[in-house]
Amino acid sequence: MNVSKLVRPNVRKLKAYEAKETPARVKLDANESPYGFPLNIKGIATNRYPDPEARRLRTAIAKQSAVKMDGVLMGNGSDELIYYLITTFGGPVLFPTPTFSMYGIIGQALGVKTVGVPLDADFDLDLKKMLAVVRKEKPRLVFLSSPNNPTGNCFSADRILKIIEASKGLVVVDEAYQAFAGGKGFTAFLNDYDNLVVLRTLSKTGLAAIRVGYMIARPEIVSEVNKVRLPFNLNSLSQAAALEAVKSKAKMRAYVKAISSERDRLARAMDGIDGVTPYPSEANFIMFGVKSPKVKYKALLKKGVLVRDISAMVKGCLRVTVGTKTENNAFLKALKETL
Ligand SMILES: Cc1ncc(COP(=O)(O)O)c(C=O)c1O
């Protein structure tokens, strides 16, 4: 039997997401936090199904975000919520490029039309082109990652607002890296726009292993997306761990502060190296330009430092995640040696 003939054509064209495990002494490729969260989880009834509504966790997140609990939906990572949003509302799905790859991959997996509009020369939204596509294609969903992965910058707030205002569909502002950007982000606009959805995740602040993301939106939007959610999508261990982390505000803030100040030190140091162009970042990673990025990527890896080769997405660029001071110094030393 030819299995591939049975597969839906849109899935046949997809390649499985390669989350490659490349062993390295200094791992700065995946935008994780260098600080694991010390957790003390007790009292999990392993024989019982988890709370399908994740009530305690949602209550804590709602309180922290100054919204009501029925405006919060939990996902097994924000990836899962992207899946649920496209499952619920369909396409066309619009996003700028380059950006987080899952908007396009999930769109294709679900067989909807996806449209990518290149960012402008400063990696900001090309408002004219985005608005033209909004008018022509009438996307049901627009995904805006701000700060954007892999470029690291926030998009101009006024451009995001213009896209929200022009859209008849939903605009999802993906704030996976918001903690490192300062400010409140777009949750502040939830009362003003009924087509706004904000996505957040605990993955970038020390909890990537437990897979917890959430979306905040009008209860009418949340209750529609909730219809396609698998009943026990968030396991009990993750719910308990996330609740503990969300309640440990001071610890979380200290980690974020340490990473943000290391990012600024790292950017200044990179800026001082001939042949390296770091781009401004409000996230926990820095995109940087070098000559022959593929060669530099391999040379860094040979020295035990793993970064991300994004040169297929942004010509001449690599991306480094901010690590501990020791890790960042090891990266800087290796980078200087490879040039
Ligand atoms: C912009 C953006 N959104 C969402 C995610 C997914 O995060 P999660 O671990 O919550 O699925 C990532 C992860 O890299 C990301 O960069």
PDBQT file of the ligand as one rigid body, heavy atoms in Angstrom, charges set to zero:
ROOT
HETATM    1  C1  LIG A 401       6.853  33.931  18.513  1.00  0.00    +0.000 C 
HETATM    2  C2  LIG A 401       6.651  32.614  19.151  1.00  0.00    +0.000 A 
HETATM    3  N1  LIG A 401       5.415  32.212  19.462  1.00  0.00    +0.000 NA
HETATM    4  C3  LIG A 401       5.179  31.028  20.033  1.00  0.00    +0.000 A 
HETATM    5  C4  LIG A 401       6.217  30.164  20.328  1.00  0.00    +0.000 A 
HETATM    6  C5  LIG A 401       5.875  28.830  20.890  1.00  0.00    +0.000 C 
HETATM    7  O1  LIG A 401       6.016  28.778  22.237  1.00  0.00    +0.000 OA
HETATM    8  P1  LIG A 401       5.464  27.575  23.094  1.00  0.00    +0.000 P 
HETATM    9  O2  LIG A 401       6.668  26.938  23.695  1.00  0.00    +0.000 OA
HETATM   10  O3  LIG A 401       4.577  28.217  24.114  1.00  0.00    +0.000 OA
HETATM   11  O4  LIG A 401       4.709  26.641  22.203  1.00  0.00    +0.000 OA
HETATM   12  C6  LIG A 401       7.534  30.524  20.039  1.00  0.00    +0.000 A 
HETATM   13  C7  LIG A 401       8.633  29.613  20.344  1.00  0.00    +0.000 C 
HETATM   14  O5  LIG A 401       9.722  29.694  19.868  1.00  0.00    +0.000 OA
HETATM   15  C8  LIG A 401       7.756  31.776  19.417  1.00  0.00    +0.000 A 
HETATM   16  O6  LIG A 401       8.984  32.174  19.074  1.00  0.00    +0.000 OA
ENDROOT
TORSDOF 0
